[in-house]
Every structure is written in C-alpha cells, then in structure tokens.
C-alpha cells in the first residue's frame, strides 16, 4: 500500500528529477500527454499547465495514489503500467520513478516505442541507487536471522533493477528512436531525526511495511534507523546529505 502523505515528504526534492526529465521533451503542441505512474498527481498537474490544449491521461497501480490524484481534479485511472497501450494520438509519454518496480522492462519499452506514432516522445526516469547504503543496509537487515522468515516473500530491488543510460540508449536506438540518455547523482540535504529512514519509508520500504504488522514494522524501523544514521551522519548544522543517483532517457520515435 502506498501512502500519498508519506510519499510527499520532501516533495520538492522528489519533484526535481521529474522536472529535469520533462524539460528535455521538445514537443510543442502534443495531442495527448500520458503520465504513467502519476502518484498523487502533484507533478501531473504541471503537464496540464505546460500543454493545456492536450488531452491528459494519467494512471497509477495504487488505489490510494489514484484517489489522491483524483482529489486534484485529474481523471486518473487505476492501471498496471504493464497493461497500458498508447492511443493513436499519444505524442508524449512520461514515466517517472515507476519502471524500477517492473522486472525486465526492456521488452515493455520496445513495445511502447513500436506502438507510438512518429515524432512522439517517451520520457523515463528511474532511481539507480539500489546499491547505495540505504538499500544495501535494508536488504542486509531483511535477510538477517531475526527477519528472514518474516520477510521471505518480500522482493527488494537489487542494483540491477534498472539499466545504465548507455543500455537504454542502445535499446531504444535499435527500436527506431533518437535517444537522449543521462544520469545524475543528486546531493540531497535532508533534515530531522533519521531523515534517510523517513525518505525510504515512502518508497523502498513499502514492500516491507506491507508484509509486517504494526508492531513488527516499528521493530524493523528501530533496528534499521541506527544503521542508516551511521551510514549517513548528520552535520553539526543538522543537515544530512543523501546522495541519490537517477537514470534518465528521452526517446523520440523516428519517422
């Protein structure tokens, strides 16, 4: 279960990759703009503002996120991204921080590229930090004797959950696209007690939270928190720097 309120913690920092991605889309007057994995819709509304004459389509696989997006006036649909098929007039597709949850999503990208019209843009951003201490320490704790049996069914993202910019560029160039691919590591200033724990609670820890009772969840957080605080020490001024790598590509379908 996704918690829209927790996800919107650090909303400005979470929004920056989205805006960096969308800024590289060159479409001037698209007919239809699609946001796959729209979350609570706080970023989707910026697509509506940029292209007010376009039909805006958005969806998410979380009922809680869809409800939050609808509360913003968006006609959000409940949909698994793997089941989406582009309408013939789709000129812009944005997928921000979604495909890391879809194992082996290369064939899905090729299918989308083949179905989109010439000149359409496919813009994707995925986290590439699964080998960072935040995630490595979580996997280590989840696999420990105290937790392994209780979390045996939980699948945590590994460091190969996403490809490199070059791999995405090759995949989509072979699919007939002109590709702009890059990666950025953001040095994010977090504040407050156990800020890295609070950050990943809204995303990476979601499968663990869903598998545990309330009491077990608090026990897991209490065990993980000091490990993360040691890996990400706070500065004397209270700022904790949290490095976060993200992978981007914008592919334009060739004629």
N, C-alpha and C positions, 0 to 999 in steps of 0.2 A: 504494500500500500504506500502510495506517495502522499506526503504531507505538504500541500502547497505553501503553508505558512513557513515551515522549516526550510523548504527549498528557496524561499525568497529572502532568507537570511543572507546578508552580503549580496543583495540583489544587484548593486552597481558592479561589483567585481564579476559576478556570474554573467552579467549582460555584455561586458566588454568584448569577449570573443565573438558574440553574435554580431555586434555592430562592425567589428573588424572584418568579419566574413561578408556581410551584406554590402559593405562599402565597395567590394570588388565586383559586384554584379553590375554589368553595363546596360541592362535593359532600361529603355526609356519609357515605353508605353506598353507594358505586357497586358495580355488579355486576361490571364488567370495567374494568380500567385498562390502557391501552396506552402503551408508550414506543416511539415511532418514532425510530430512530437512537439506540439505547441506549448506543453506545460500549462501553467496558469494563465497564459495569454498576455502577460505583461510585455513581452517582446513582439508578439504577433501584431499588436496594435500599431507598432512602428512601421510595419509593412503596409498596413492600410493607409497610414499617413503619407508614406512615400509614393505609393501608387493608388491614389484614391479612385481612379476610374476602373481599376482591375477588379475582377471577381476574386474574392479572397476565400480560400478554402483552408481549413485547419483541422487537425485531428491529433489525438493522443490515445495511448492504450490504457491510461489511468482514469477511472471514473471520477476520482477526486480532482484531478487536473482538468478534465473536461468541464466539470461543474464550475471550477474557478474561472476557466476561460469564458464560459457562457455568462457568468456574472459580470464580465467586462463587455458584454454585448456582442460577443463573437459567436458565430454559428458553428461551434466546434463539434466534431463527430468523434465517437468512441471507435477507434480503429487501430488494429495492429499494423505497424508500418510495413510489414511483410505482405500484407493483403492489399496495399494501395496500388491502384492503376491510374496513370495520368489521363485526364480528359484531353480530347484533341486540341483544345485551345490553351493548354498549360504552357506558359512561357517562362515561369520562374518557379523553381522548387528549392526550398530551404529546409535543411535537416540539421538542427543544432543540438549536439550532445545527445544523440539518440542511437546511432549505429554501433556504438561500443557495446550495446546490450544485445546486438544481433550477431551471433556467431557466423563466421564465414560469409560476410555480407558482400563480398565481391560479385557473385552472380546476381544479387539484387541490384547493385549499381549498374551492371551491364544491361539488365532487363529494363531499368528505368531509362537509360540512355537510348536504347533501341526504340522505346515507345514514345519518347518526347519528340516534338516537331523540330525541324531545323531552326537554328537560332535560339532555341531555349537554353536557359541557364540552370545547371544543377549545382547548388552550393551546399557544402557539407563541412561541419566542424565536429571533431571527436576528441575527447580527452586522450592524451597519450602519456599519462603519468602513472600507469599501473605498476611500474617498478619503483616508484617513489617510496620513501619510508612510510608514508601514511597508509599506503595499500599493502606494502610488504609486511608491516607490523600487524595489520589487521588479519592477513592470511596466516601469519605465524601464530597468533593467538587463537584463531578459529581452529587451527589444526592441532593445538596443544591437547594433552590428555584431558584437561578439565572441560574442553568444549567440543572435541572432535565428534563424539557420539551425538551430541545435541544439534550439531550443525552439519551432520553428514550429508544432508540433502541440499545444502546451500551451495550455489555456484558463484564464486567470486571471480571477478575479471582478472585475468593474468596480463603480463606485459606484452603478450602477442594478441591482445583483443582487438587491436587496430593495426593498420599497416603504416608504413612510412610515407611521407609525401611523394617520394620517388615511385614507390609501388602503386600508389593511387594514380599518379600521373601516367605511368605506363599502362595501367589497366584501362583508363578512360581514353587515352590516346588510341589504344588498339580498338576501342569501341566507337571510334569515329568522332572524338571530341577534341577541341582545343582547350588545353588544361593549364590552369594557374594553380600550383600547389606549393605549400609552405608550412612551416611550423614556427610556433612562438612559445617561449617559456616566460610566463608572467611571474614577476616577483610581487606577490600579493601581501599587502600589510593587513594582518588580522589583529583584532584586539579582544580583550575579555578573557575570562577563565577558559582554559582548554579550547582555544579557538579552532585548532585543526580538527579536533573531535567534533565540534559543532558543525564545521564545514562538511565533513564527510558523512555526518549523520543524515544530512539532507539528500545524499546521493549514494555513495559507495556502500554505506552501512544499511541501506534499505532492505536488502535480502536477509541480512542477519536479524534486523528488527522484526521482520515478518515471521521469522522462524522461532522466536523466543517469547516467553511470557513476559509480562511487565517486570516481574521481579528478576528474571534471568537477564533481561535487557539492561537493567540498571547494574547488575553484577558485571556484565560484559563491559559496559561503558567504564565502570570503576576500574576494571583491570586494564583496559586499553588506554585510558587517559594519561597515566604517568609515563607510559611508553612513548606516547606522542609528544608529551611535554618535554621529554628528554631529547627526542629527535629534533624538535622544533622549539628551542628555548626562546623565551620572551626577552626582549631587550629591556634595559633599565627604564626606558620611556613607555613600556607596556606594549610595544608593537612586536608581533610575532610574524616573521617573514615566512611565507608559504609559497615555495616555487611550484608552478603548475604548468606543465607542458601541454600544448594543444596542437592538433594537426588539422590543416585546412586544405580544401581544394574547391575551386570554382571551375566547372567544365561547361563549355558552350558546345552545343550539338552542331556539328558541321552540316552544311547543305548536302 
